[in-house]
């Protein structure tokens, strides 16, 4: 029997270089080259391989080729094929597979409900400091919480590094020694819970049973989850109510109009709360028919619920870009002023601020805007978005002449403090001050030892291997975990390793973590430059704008695929590609979507058609590319608006963020290209967005929202 020989030489205590002959590369499936390392792949060894030199044999065909072995094990974990996982884990250990930690993780995770603490302790000891150690600890903490094994939970939680699991945070409160007053911390954790989960529900149930949670807490939780339309969380919180109230809750969630006609009441308190929830549900599902019901019941409900109702009416109106949103919020604020601090959601308060920006036919309502920002939690008030708009509102409110000088100076100081060439609102602040800020200087060249240290990072090695075999989620998580605690120079070194291997998404994401040393060549790379310029110019588009959009769409990853099927550099949907190809007279077959030239040609062609339909507006074209042309066309109805206000009022968060980043990216790319035009964000945005044209071209959506 022939053997493919692989020699392993340690680079560091936990790293090895796998040098493969041509025959061995066949067994490796070309992995080294796929990872961007010309014939040499850097991987992490299991502890058994952490020796000065180790040689071992791999029997051809005894196991799938190396990439297939990894992906097969991942699939076996997905379907919970325990017997196959056990066999593959053993095979990985026997051949000292560089991704043995992941095989070990998949096998133990698949049977975690039956595992015992000694097995977990042994796993932690095998892979100390690795991502899978902390990942499995997170999983195990959830299992221990489920079992109410608080002794082991407390011991494991002390070593938990990520600390980013909301459900674990709820279990932490339950694991605290008895007798501590948990109400405030528990309320905050429960209200922050995004959807239903066992840990936070167990916390709420336990504290409700022992009297630390009141019925008022349950009703507030229900208002929050009805507002965000989380049916599972509504049902879970509703289980803390009486049986009749649970039945009423189910009915009003399904048919709020019928509930309001037949069973609504303003007292006792539980009935008023149910009526409130029905009104919220009606506003969300049939806004145009809700006005009479809202006004009738707002006059009958307790003042705190009436204030909440008017705030919800304002939120729903603002989401629909209705002019009446301002009046609804005004009513809510006046009622609430008599009652004390607001407990409205962060989202509701943010929409009060956005409605104020659109108010009075686009002239804005600065008093209402400043009032809304004052209601925000401190971290939101410090957000650059609201610092910018508060400064603008102060300018509007400043009296003429000397009386307003102090207010104007304060506004200027705020704008100067946030002005930056690297962010949307930082650029707008600079534009407001008429500053032309230079881009940050290029950092000193990385040294050979710095580069070598980046490649010697065990987690980065594992991440590269996972990414090379197509396990993107696992690779990204391993990579991100490995970046914790790195200095700016170390982050730049790791980012450079990714750039050189054309792992552009990892390159950008890693470089964006630096604080003081900013490498814009990493953060804003320009791969495929000749092709992007060629297609952009052919379509009459600004290459900087196209680069800004591609960076946001795919991070320049040719094989990027969205969950709805969009693909390639410009994330074009198959149906959109077919339609655009027909418009442009281009031959197209579905398998051409990931061909670079075809993807760029169809993506820029579609973008040009969309932009022309919006009279050249880059903001609206970007919104249309992300969310489809019909939505921005509806969003432009109403008064003429400053384009920055229009952008901030985009109802879909993802699209709002997308437009801001595409345009900000474009100005940076224009500066990097040494262009004279296109470097001022305010000019790229345009001054106003006009109302919709009487007729609009029939352009299909490419967006995924």
Order of alpha helices (4+ residues) and beta strands (2+ residues): beta-beta-alpha-alpha-beta-beta-alpha-alpha-alpha-alpha-alpha-alpha-alpha-alpha-alpha-alpha-alpha-alpha-alpha-alpha-alpha-alpha-alpha-alpha-alpha-alpha-alpha-alpha-alpha-alpha-alpha-alpha-alpha-alpha-alpha-alpha-alpha-alpha-alpha-alpha-alpha-beta-alpha-alpha-alpha-beta
